[in-house]
Amino acid sequence: MNKIGIMQGRLSPPVGGRIQAFPWDAWEKEFKGAAAIGFDEIEFIFEAQDCEGNPLFTTEGLDKIKGVSDETGIQVNYVCADYFMERPFFRVSESDRNQSTETLKYLIKQCAKIGIKGIEIPLVDNSKIETEEEVELLTECLKECLAVAETYNIRLVLETSLNPLDFKALLQRINHPLLGANYDTGNSASLGYGPEEEVLKLGKWIDNVHIKDRLLGGGTVPLGEGDTDFDLVFKTLGRISYKGSFILQAARGENELEVAGRYLAFVKHYVQKYLG
């Protein structure tokens, strides 16, 4: 059965009022909370703020991640590298672009040391692709990083706001076996992309799925209260025999653990119905 996980930071109070941020004071505790609720994994967050202090960046930190993962049974299969939303590969100086490229190469090597499978690169909001020139710069940087990924067998997974045809064209353009796609159910609903249109076009490239609910053209709402057609989403993922994980990145609530437990039951229902 597909594994179900949760985005880091969703099992503890928000950091600085932000919806998503690395939970500096609670990240190890979250592994124990995830295990108690019944999750299989946590998607780790790597962001630009204090990035060199992130556990993924140091030998001591990697040891801590592996230790708490082994202790709780909660896996870390993917890293959500929000770093590249704040420091994208385009609309920046050449030196900044080179720094981002080198950071991704280093992150690839670090992730390989503790068995992480892939790194998700968000290309949304501040890092949204807008021009052909940006596509060319992104392609150049990713191909350089994918050459390093080959050595360590780490997948690079893109999350974009491109329409399905343009997203598929980008994946075909870069054309690498270690390149994949993230499918975010809520973001797609907000943009008006239908599950069949998107999932069937991206098919073989979909490596991981973020579970979220949003209103068409609007923001995130609790699961089941927005415009995401979860029956059609999971039914279509079943058509492509999706075997990857589902990562909860849903709306927050006052009691983080209680909300996460309800959301877990919500996703399990659909997994069992269409993919079990």
N, C-alpha and C positions, 0 to 999 in steps of 0.2 A: 504493500500500500504506500501511496505517496506520503512523504514526511511533511509534518506541519510545524512551522516555526514562527518566531516573532521577531520583529525588528528590535534591535537593542535600544534601551531607553524607555520601552513601552511598559515595563514592569516596575517603574519607579517614577517619582514625581518629575515633571518637566524641568529641564535645566535652563534657568534664566527665562522661563516662560516660553521657550521655543517648543514647537511641535516635535521636532526631531533633533537630537543632539547626543553626543557621547556622554553617558552617565558616569562621570569621573568618580564619584563617591560610592556608586552602587553597582558598578558593572559586574563585580564578582558575585554579589548577592543576587543579582538577576538570574544567574545560572541556576541557583538553588530554587528560586521562585518559579522558573520555567519548568524545572523538573517536578516540583510539587503540583503544578497545574496539569501537567501531562503533555507538554510540548516535546518535540524531538530535537529542535535546534534553535539557535539564535543567529541572526544575521548581524555581524559586527559592523560598527560604524567607524569610518576613518574620515575625519574632517580636517580642514586647514588649521583651525584654531589649536594651538599647542600640539601640532601634529607629531613633533619629535618626542613628546611625552606619551603618546598613545602606546598602549601595550604592544601593538603590532610592530612598533618601530624599534624595539629594543630586545635584546636576548633575554633579559630578566622578565620583560613583559610577556614574551612568547611562552616562557616557562610557566608563568602564572595562568595564561589562557589554557595551555595544555593541561595543567594540573586541575583546574576547576572543571574543565570539560570531562576529564577522566573521572573525577570524583562524582560528578552529577549525571554523567551519561548524555549531557546536552552537547550536540555537535556544533561546530562552526564550519559550515560548508562554503558560505559566501560572505564577502565583505562589501558593504555599501559604501563606496568611496565618494562621499559628498564633497571631499576635497576638490574634486574636479568640477563641481558646480561653482565653487568660489574662485577657483583658479583653472579656468578652461584652457583648451588647446588653441583657441582662436580669440580674436578681439583683444589680444594682449601683445606685449612686446616679444621680440624673439627670445630674449633672455628669460622672460617669464614662461614662455612656451617650453623652452629647453628644461627649465626647472621642473615643470609639471611632468614632462616626459621622463626625466631622471627619477622623480619621485615614484612614478608608476613602476618603473623598472625595479626600483628598490623594494617596493611593496610586493611585487611578484615574487621576488626572492624570499622575502620574509614569510609570506603566506605559505610557500612551499615547505618551509621548515616544520610546520605543524599540521600539514595535510589539508589545508584549505583548498577547495576545488576551483574557486573562481572569484573574480573581482568585478563588481558591477560599477559601471561608469555612467552616472546620470547626465544626460544631455537635454535637460529641461530647465525652464525658468532662466536663470542667469547664463546657463551654458547651452541654451537652445540653439540649434543649427538654423541659420537664417539665409545663408548665401552659398553659392557654388564654391567660392573661395574658401569658406569655412569647411566645407566638405573636403576640399583638397588638403587643407592643413591638418584636419582631423585624421584623414586617411594616412597621410605621411607619418604622423606621430604614432598612430596605432600600429602601423606595419613595423615600425622600429621596435615598439614594445612587444609585439607578437613574436618577433624573432627571439626575444628573451624568454617569453612565455613558453616557447617550444622546448627550451632546455629544462624547464621546471614543470611542464605539463599543467599550467594554470590557464583557465579560461578567462577571457575578457568578455563581459556581458554588457551590452549597451541598452540603456533605457532612454528612449527619445519621445518627443511629442510629434514626430513626423507622421504623416498619414501612412497607412500600411504599404502602399505601393512605393513611396519614397524610402521608407525604412528598409523594405526588402532590397531596393536598388542599392542602398548604402552597404548592406551586408554582402551583396553580390560583388560590389565594387572592391571592397577590401578583400573578400574571398580568401578566408583562412579557416582551417578546420577547428581552431581554438577560439573562434569568434562566435558569440551567441547573442540572444536577445532576451531582455526582461519584458514580461507582459504585466502591466499594472491595470487591474480591473477597474479601479476608480478613475484613474487619469483618462483611460480610454472612454469611459462613459461620459466624463465631463467634456471631452473633445468631440463626442458624437461618433466615435468609431465603433461599429458593431462587432460583437465577438466573432461571428462567422467570417466577416470580412478580414479581420486582423489575424485571428488565430490560424485560420487556414492558409493565409498568405505567408505568415512567418513560420508556421509549422515546425520544421526540423531545427530551426534556430532557437526556439524558445527553451531556455535553460532553467529559468526560475520565474515564479509568478508571485507578484505582490497582491495581497487581498485588501481591497479598500472599496468604499462606496462613496460616490460623489453625485451631485446633481448635475444635470446637463448644463454646461457653461458655468457651473458653480463649484462650491467648496466641498470638503469632506464632511460626511454625516455618518452616524452609526450604521453598521451593516444592516441591510434590509430596508433602509429608509431613504435611499437615493435612487438613481436611475440605472445602476448596474443590474443587468439581467443575469443573476447568478445561475439560474437554471440553464440558460443558454450558454453562459461562460463555461460551466463545468461539462455540459453535454458536448460542446465543441472541443474542449480539451480531451475529452474521452475519444472523440473521433480521430484525433492525431496520436492517441495512445500516450499521452503525456505522463512521464514517469518521475518528473522532478518534484521539487518541494513547493509548498505554499507558505509564504511568509506574511504574517499579519502586519499590516501597516495602517491599521484602521483608526477611526476617530478615537480620541482619548476620552476618559471618563473620570469622575472624581475618585473612584476606587480602582486603581490600575489593575490590580490582581483579579478583582471580581469581574471587571469588564473583559479582561483577557480570557478568563475562563468561559464566559458566555460566547465570545467570538470563536474560541476554539471549538466549542460544540456546534456552532453555526457552520464552520468550514467542514468539520467531520461529517455532518449530515450530507453535504453535497458530494464530498469525496466518496463516501460509501454508496450514494445513489448512482453516481455516474462513472466512478473510477475504481470502485471497490472490487 
